[in-house]
Amino acid sequence: MDELTVRAPAKINLHLGVGALREDGYHPLVTVYQAVGLYDDVTARAADGWSLGMTVPDWIGADAVPPAGENIVDRAADLLAAHHGVARIGAVHIAKDIPMAGGMAGGSADAAAALVALDRLWGLDTTDDDLLALAAQLGSDVPFALVGGTALGTGRGELVTPVDDRGTWWWVVVPSEVGLSTPEVYRHFDKMFPDAPSEPVPADALLQAIADGDAWALADALHNDLEAAAIDLRPELGKLIEQGEGAGALRGIVSGSGPTCVFLCGSADHARDLAATLSNAGHPVVLAANGPVAGSHLVSYA
């Protein structure tokens, strides 16, 4: 292939249980990921050297995206090339639509899409297990961006087990104009909860709600241990959740480390109505998305 485009989805955390900080500097996690219908596209073309460009909508802001040379896609390319002992060559372009620094793993989606795109472009036929291992070296959310759907994450979140999810869930997504640093949120969590348990809260109730296909049970079971820390750093997030629930959402929650907030709705029409209400209330960007959707996948090639 001389050119191909791979699409990777945003993720939200339906459950995020966080254990106490370990000696290795990581927190043990039990999380349930869901891939939702907001995407970044990564296009890779044959070239003699290496280049990385990007298109970023105004509502994200180009300054929020790490530039070429510092982007996770550069590191993904380096890892894949080193794994096979080949040269890092190609012209790569990222078209972004996933909120940045918003707890939705936009950078992780780009890395996963790049691994798939460059593997195809370079004709490497990397095994799924090796791709997942490379993805785990890039970040805890990258393996899930490969897999998609709904999945249970353990370890640091990088050990991904698909969950049988036959439902269609509807979400309203409200990004923030100002990002929130994931390390800062974890540090604040440690400060707020010095006696956090060593083992994270399990996700049994949420997994049962998914198995039952029950939106109200899912709403009751949504859980995020980082939410209190994110809201303490950014109190307006708590007000946004109250506003969304007051406008009819089944439940609102901070996504991952924030600051994006997501609201569970009962149907597509419910999601569109809630999105319109929040948009009319003055939130500049309000998105409706369904889940689960597929992980990184080829959408065009030539």
C-alpha positions as a printed Julia matrix, in Angstrom:
302×3 Matrix{Float64}:
   0.0     0.0    0.0
   1.24    3.5   -0.86
  -1.29    5.3    1.35
  -3.81    4.26   3.97
  -5.93    5.76   6.72
  -6.63    4.14  10.08
  -9.36    5.42  12.38
  -9.14    5.12  16.18
 -11.87    5.93  18.71
 -12.0     7.98  21.88
 -12.5     6.13  25.13
 -14.47    6.8   28.24
 -14.1     5.03  31.58
 -17.36    3.58  32.85
 -15.56    2.39  35.95
 -12.22    3.6   37.27
 -11.06    2.08  40.53
  -7.69    3.42  41.68
  -5.5     1.75  44.3
  -2.81    3.36  46.42
   0.43    4.46  44.77
   2.87    1.54  44.47
   6.62    1.62  44.98
   7.15    1.53  41.22
   5.35    4.88  40.9
   2.15    3.5   39.37
  -1.37    3.1   40.72
  -3.07   -0.28  40.31
  -6.28    0.13  38.34
  -9.48   -1.72  37.67
 -11.26    0.05  34.86
 -13.94   -0.62  32.28
 -13.24    1.14  29.02
 -15.76    1.87  26.3
 -14.82    3.1   22.84
 -17.25    5.76  21.61
 -17.97    7.26  18.22
 -15.51   10.17  18.28
 -12.43    9.52  16.16
  -8.97   10.61  15.1
  -7.78    9.54  11.64
  -4.13    8.76  10.98
  -3.05    8.67   7.32
   0.33    7.19   6.37
   1.91    7.6    2.91
   5.06    6.1    1.47
   7.99    8.53   1.59
  11.78    8.51   1.59
  12.04   10.22   4.99
   9.89   10.84   8.05
   7.38   13.64   8.54
   4.39   14.2   10.81
   1.65   16.76  10.23
  -1.78   17.32  11.69
  -5.12   19.02  11.21
  -6.75   20.29  14.41
 -10.22   21.89  14.62
 -10.5    25.34  16.17
 -12.36   24.04  19.21
  -9.41   21.83  20.19
  -6.64   24.34  19.45
  -3.36   23.4   17.81
  -1.35   24.42  20.89
  -2.9    21.52  22.82
  -1.41   18.9   20.48
   2.25   17.88  20.96
   4.18   18.88  17.82
   6.15   16.62  15.49
   9.2    15.27  17.27
   7.4    15.3   20.62
   4.22   13.49  19.6
   3.36    9.98  20.75
   3.06    9.0   17.08
   6.81    9.61  16.67
   7.44    7.22  19.56
   5.03    4.64  18.16
   6.87    4.71  14.84
  10.24    4.38  16.57
   9.09    1.39  18.61
   7.58   -0.45  15.64
  10.61    0.22  13.43
  13.03   -0.92  16.15
  10.97   -4.06  16.81
  11.43   -5.14  13.19
  14.82   -3.55  12.52
  13.52   -1.34   9.71
  13.91    2.35   8.92
  11.35    4.85  10.2
  10.08    6.35   6.97
   6.72    7.68   5.88
   4.62   10.83   5.72
   2.03   10.67   8.51
  -0.9    13.02   9.02
  -3.21   13.14  12.05
  -6.75   14.53  11.65
  -7.96   15.17  15.19
 -11.52   15.15  16.5
 -10.97   13.67  19.98
 -10.67   16.28  22.76
  -7.1    16.78  23.97
  -6.05   16.51  27.63
  -9.63   15.56  28.32
  -9.47   12.04  29.74
 -10.57   10.5   26.42
  -7.18    9.11  25.33
  -6.85   11.11  22.12
  -3.07   10.72  22.09
  -3.4     7.01  22.8
  -5.83    6.68  19.89
  -3.3     8.36  17.6
  -0.55    5.99  18.75
  -2.71    2.92  18.21
  -3.8     4.09  14.77
  -0.17    4.81  13.84
   0.93    1.32  14.87
  -1.73   -0.23  12.63
  -1.15    2.17   9.73
   2.63    1.86   9.7
   2.5    -1.91  10.14
   0.42   -2.06   6.95
   2.44    0.6    5.11
   5.72   -1.16   5.85
   4.29   -4.66   5.17
   5.41   -6.01   8.56
   2.51   -8.33   9.52
   3.14   -7.76  13.23
   1.2   -10.23  15.37
  -1.66   -8.98  17.52
   0.22   -9.96  20.67
   3.28   -7.99  19.6
   1.2    -4.95  18.66
  -0.45   -5.02  22.09
   2.95   -5.33  23.78
   4.3    -2.35  21.84
   1.13   -0.41  22.64
   1.58   -1.08  26.37
   5.05    0.47  26.22
   3.52    3.66  24.86
   0.87    4.12  27.56
  -1.8     2.42  29.61
  -4.66    3.4   27.27
  -2.98    2.51  23.96
  -3.74   -1.26  24.01
  -7.44   -0.51  24.5
  -7.4     1.9   21.56
  -6.31   -1.08  19.45
  -9.01   -3.37  20.81
 -12.01   -1.02  21.16
 -15.49   -2.15  22.11
 -15.97   -2.47  25.86
 -13.16   -3.99  27.88
 -11.9    -4.59  31.39
  -8.5    -3.05  32.1
  -6.26   -4.18  34.95
  -2.66   -3.68  36.0
  -2.0    -0.05  35.05
  -4.95   -0.36  32.69
  -2.81   -1.88  29.95
  -3.99   -5.49  30.48
  -7.14   -5.5   28.39
  -9.84   -8.18  28.38
 -12.8    -7.68  26.01
 -16.26   -7.6   27.61
 -19.31   -9.01  25.84
 -21.41   -5.88  25.38
 -24.41   -6.23  23.09
 -25.99   -2.95  24.1
 -25.94    0.41  22.38
 -25.25    3.17  24.87
 -25.71    6.86  24.15
 -23.52    9.58  25.61
 -23.28   13.34  25.57
 -19.67   14.5   25.77
 -18.74   17.98  27.01
 -15.02   18.8   26.61
 -13.35   21.66  28.43
 -11.54   24.53  26.73
  -8.72   24.08  29.25
  -7.06   20.67  29.7
  -6.25   18.94  32.97
  -2.96   17.12  33.52
  -3.39   13.42  34.27
  -0.29   13.29  36.54
  -1.61   16.31  38.43
  -4.97   14.61  39.02
  -3.28   11.46  40.3
  -1.06   13.51  42.63
  -4.13   15.3   43.95
  -5.88   11.95  44.43
  -2.91   10.78  46.54
  -3.09   13.96  48.59
  -6.86   13.74  49.12
  -6.91   10.0   49.83
  -3.68    9.07  51.65
  -5.38    5.95  53.02
  -6.6     4.66  49.64
  -6.8     0.86  49.62
  -4.01   -1.08  47.95
  -6.55   -2.91  45.76
  -8.87   -0.89  43.51
 -12.65   -1.05  43.78
 -13.9    -3.93  41.58
 -16.24   -3.37  38.64
 -18.69   -6.21  39.32
 -21.86   -4.07  39.5
 -21.04   -2.25  36.29
 -20.21   -5.42  34.38
 -23.53   -6.9   35.5
 -25.4    -3.82  34.27
 -23.72   -4.18  30.87
 -24.59   -7.88  30.75
 -28.23   -7.04  31.57
 -28.38   -4.22  29.02
 -29.96   -2.0   31.7
 -29.27    1.72  31.22
 -30.58    2.7   34.65
 -28.46    0.05  36.35
 -25.47    1.23  34.33
 -26.15    4.79  35.44
 -26.15    3.7   39.08
 -22.94    1.71  38.64
 -20.79    4.37  36.91
 -17.76    4.98  39.13
 -14.62    7.12  38.97
 -12.2     7.34  41.89
 -10.43   10.28  40.21
 -13.61   12.34  39.93
 -13.32   13.92  43.39
  -9.74   15.0   42.71
 -10.65   16.42  39.29
 -13.58   18.36  40.72
 -11.5    19.63  43.63
  -9.01   21.01  41.11
 -11.74   22.28  38.79
 -15.0    22.92  40.75
 -16.84   23.91  37.57
 -16.82   20.23  36.56
 -19.06   19.39  39.51
 -21.41   22.2   38.49
 -21.48   20.87  34.93
 -22.43   17.39  36.15
 -25.22   18.85  38.27
 -26.42   20.86  35.26
 -26.46   17.84  32.96
 -28.27   15.63  35.44
 -30.72   18.45  36.13
 -31.4    18.61  32.39
 -32.34   14.93  32.29
 -29.17   12.84  31.95
 -29.44    9.42  33.57
 -26.02   10.13  35.13
 -23.03   12.38  34.6
 -19.42   11.56  35.38
 -15.93   12.91  34.8
 -14.25   10.82  32.1
 -10.99    9.34  33.37
  -8.78   12.07  34.78
 -10.97   14.76  33.18
 -11.8    17.46  32.47
 -14.22   16.07  29.86
 -17.57   15.12  31.39
 -19.87   12.5   29.88
 -23.57   11.98  30.39
 -25.42    8.69  29.92
 -28.71    9.0   28.02
 -31.51    6.54  27.36
 -31.63    6.83  23.57
 -30.25    8.67  20.56
 -33.09   11.22  20.73
 -32.45   11.72  24.45
 -28.76   12.36  23.72
 -29.54   14.86  20.95
 -32.02   16.71  23.19
 -29.57   16.89  26.09
 -26.76   18.02  23.79
 -28.96   20.83  22.48
 -29.91   21.88  26.03
 -26.29   22.04  27.19
 -25.21   23.83  24.02
 -27.95   26.41  24.49
 -26.79   26.84  28.08
 -23.51   28.22  26.78
 -21.13   25.27  26.5
 -19.18   25.9   23.29
 -18.59   22.24  22.37
 -21.14   19.5   23.09
 -20.92   16.17  21.27
 -23.25   13.16  21.1
 -21.72    9.72  20.62
 -22.72    6.09  20.84
 -20.75    3.12  22.11
 -19.29    0.63  21.98
 -17.55    1.03  18.63
 -14.64   -0.78  16.98
 -11.02   -0.16  17.89
  -8.33    1.02  15.44
  -9.36   -0.03  11.95
  -8.49    0.6    8.33
 -10.94    2.96   6.59
  -9.2     3.65   3.26
  -6.13    2.6    1.3
  -4.55    3.04  -2.09
